[in-house]
Amino acid sequence: MIIVSVLALVIRTIFHFSFFSDSYFSKEKIYKISFLVFVMTIALIFFSGSLWIMYHLKINMLN
């Protein structure tokens, strides 16, 4: 279920950036694509780090 949610998030993000923010995937706008990849990487690090902290907090609270 989580994989499907993440896949839907990625597809929706690509769709919105390609059609609504005038960021078509062309050579002239490669900096926007690289910035998008960078921001998504940072967001993934924050999200996975938060989940990791909450998981270990739960384990430590039960002991």
C-alpha atoms as an extended CHARMM CRD file, in Angstrom:
* protein
*
        63  EXT
         1         1  MET       CA              0.0000000000        0.0000000000        0.0000000000  PROA      1               0.0000000000
         2         2  ILE       CA              2.8470000000        2.3730000000        0.7890000000  PROA      2               0.0000000000
         3         3  ILE       CA              4.5050000000        1.6350000000       -2.5480000000  PROA      3               0.0000000000
         4         4  VAL       CA              1.3000000000        2.4740000000       -4.4080000000  PROA      4               0.0000000000
         5         5  SER       CA              0.9480000000        5.7320000000       -2.4630000000  PROA      5               0.0000000000
         6         6  VAL       CA              4.5360000000        6.7740000000       -3.1850000000  PROA      6               0.0000000000
         7         7  LEU       CA              4.1520000000        5.8680000000       -6.8570000000  PROA      7               0.0000000000
         8         8  ALA       CA              0.9460000000        7.9180000000       -7.0880000000  PROA      8               0.0000000000
         9         9  LEU       CA              2.7060000000       10.8440000000       -5.3980000000  PROA      9               0.0000000000
        10        10  VAL       CA              5.5870000000       10.7320000000       -7.8780000000  PROA      10              0.0000000000
        11        11  ILE       CA              3.2990000000       10.4690000000      -10.9000000000  PROA      11              0.0000000000
        12        12  ARG       CA              1.0940000000       13.3200000000       -9.6560000000  PROA      12              0.0000000000
        13        13  THR       CA              4.1210000000       15.5120000000       -8.9600000000  PROA      13              0.0000000000
        14        14  ILE       CA              5.5570000000       14.9340000000      -12.4280000000  PROA      14              0.0000000000
        15        15  PHE       CA              2.1590000000       15.6240000000      -13.9790000000  PROA      15              0.0000000000
        16        16  HSD       CA              1.6730000000       18.8820000000      -12.0840000000  PROA      16              0.0000000000
        17        17  PHE       CA              5.1560000000       20.1700000000      -12.7880000000  PROA      17              0.0000000000
        18        18  SER       CA              5.0490000000       19.2760000000      -16.4600000000  PROA      18              0.0000000000
        19        19  PHE       CA              1.6080000000       20.7140000000      -17.2310000000  PROA      19              0.0000000000
        20        20  PHE       CA              0.7720000000       23.3670000000      -14.6470000000  PROA      20              0.0000000000
        21        21  SER       CA              4.0680000000       25.0560000000      -13.8350000000  PROA      21              0.0000000000
        22        22  ASP       CA              5.3220000000       25.3680000000      -17.4220000000  PROA      22              0.0000000000
        23        23  SER       CA              8.2670000000       23.0700000000      -16.6910000000  PROA      23              0.0000000000
        24        24  TYR       CA              8.2490000000       20.9080000000      -19.7470000000  PROA      24              0.0000000000
        25        25  PHE       CA             11.1740000000       18.5320000000      -19.9500000000  PROA      25              0.0000000000
        26        26  SER       CA             13.3760000000       20.3670000000      -22.4240000000  PROA      26              0.0000000000
        27        27  LYS       CA             17.0570000000       21.2420000000      -22.5310000000  PROA      27              0.0000000000
        28        28  GLU       CA             16.3730000000       24.9070000000      -21.8110000000  PROA      28              0.0000000000
        29        29  LYS       CA             14.7270000000       24.1280000000      -18.4910000000  PROA      29              0.0000000000
        30        30  ILE       CA             17.0390000000       21.4190000000      -17.1760000000  PROA      30              0.0000000000
        31        31  TYR       CA             17.8130000000       23.5480000000      -14.1220000000  PROA      31              0.0000000000
        32        32  LYS       CA             14.1680000000       23.3250000000      -13.0330000000  PROA      32              0.0000000000
        33        33  ILE       CA             14.2190000000       19.5670000000      -13.3380000000  PROA      33              0.0000000000
        34        34  SER       CA             17.4590000000       19.2710000000      -11.3930000000  PROA      34              0.0000000000
        35        35  PHE       CA             16.0710000000       21.5740000000       -8.6920000000  PROA      35              0.0000000000
        36        36  LEU       CA             12.9160000000       19.4460000000       -8.5220000000  PROA      36              0.0000000000
        37        37  VAL       CA             14.9880000000       16.2870000000       -8.0840000000  PROA      37              0.0000000000
        38        38  PHE       CA             17.0350000000       17.9800000000       -5.3590000000  PROA      38              0.0000000000
        39        39  VAL       CA             13.9360000000       19.1560000000       -3.4710000000  PROA      39              0.0000000000
        40        40  MET       CA             12.3030000000       15.7370000000       -3.7450000000  PROA      40              0.0000000000
        41        41  THR       CA             15.4840000000       14.1070000000       -2.4290000000  PROA      41              0.0000000000
        42        42  ILE       CA             15.5950000000       16.4360000000        0.5700000000  PROA      42              0.0000000000
        43        43  ALA       CA             11.8800000000       15.8530000000        1.2220000000  PROA      43              0.0000000000
        44        44  LEU       CA             12.4220000000       12.0860000000        1.0500000000  PROA      44              0.0000000000
        45        45  ILE       CA             15.2970000000       12.3420000000        3.5370000000  PROA      45              0.0000000000
        46        46  PHE       CA             13.1530000000       14.3770000000        5.9570000000  PROA      46              0.0000000000
        47        47  PHE       CA             10.1650000000       12.0530000000        5.5650000000  PROA      47              0.0000000000
        48        48  SER       CA             12.1180000000        8.8260000000        5.9770000000  PROA      48              0.0000000000
        49        49  GLY       CA             14.0900000000       10.2950000000        8.8860000000  PROA      49              0.0000000000
        50        50  SER       CA             10.8750000000       11.2760000000       10.6420000000  PROA      50              0.0000000000
        51        51  LEU       CA              9.4430000000        7.7940000000       10.1670000000  PROA      51              0.0000000000
        52        52  TRP       CA             12.6720000000        6.2320000000       11.4370000000  PROA      52              0.0000000000
        53        53  ILE       CA             12.6790000000        8.4380000000       14.5490000000  PROA      53              0.0000000000
        54        54  MET       CA              9.0120000000        7.7040000000       15.2970000000  PROA      54              0.0000000000
        55        55  TYR       CA              9.5390000000        3.9580000000       14.8370000000  PROA      55              0.0000000000
        56        56  HSD       CA             12.4710000000        3.8690000000       17.2460000000  PROA      56              0.0000000000
        57        57  LEU       CA             10.6600000000        6.1530000000       19.6770000000  PROA      57              0.0000000000
        58        58  LYS       CA              7.7680000000        3.6870000000       19.7350000000  PROA      58              0.0000000000
        59        59  ILE       CA             10.1240000000        0.7700000000       20.3880000000  PROA      59              0.0000000000
        60        60  ASN       CA             11.9060000000        2.6300000000       23.1910000000  PROA      60              0.0000000000
        61        61  MET       CA              8.6340000000        3.6660000000       24.8260000000  PROA      61              0.0000000000
        62        62  LEU       CA              7.3890000000        0.0590000000       24.9150000000  PROA      62              0.0000000000
        63        63  ASN       CA             10.5310000000       -1.2360000000       26.6630000000  PROA      63              0.0000000000
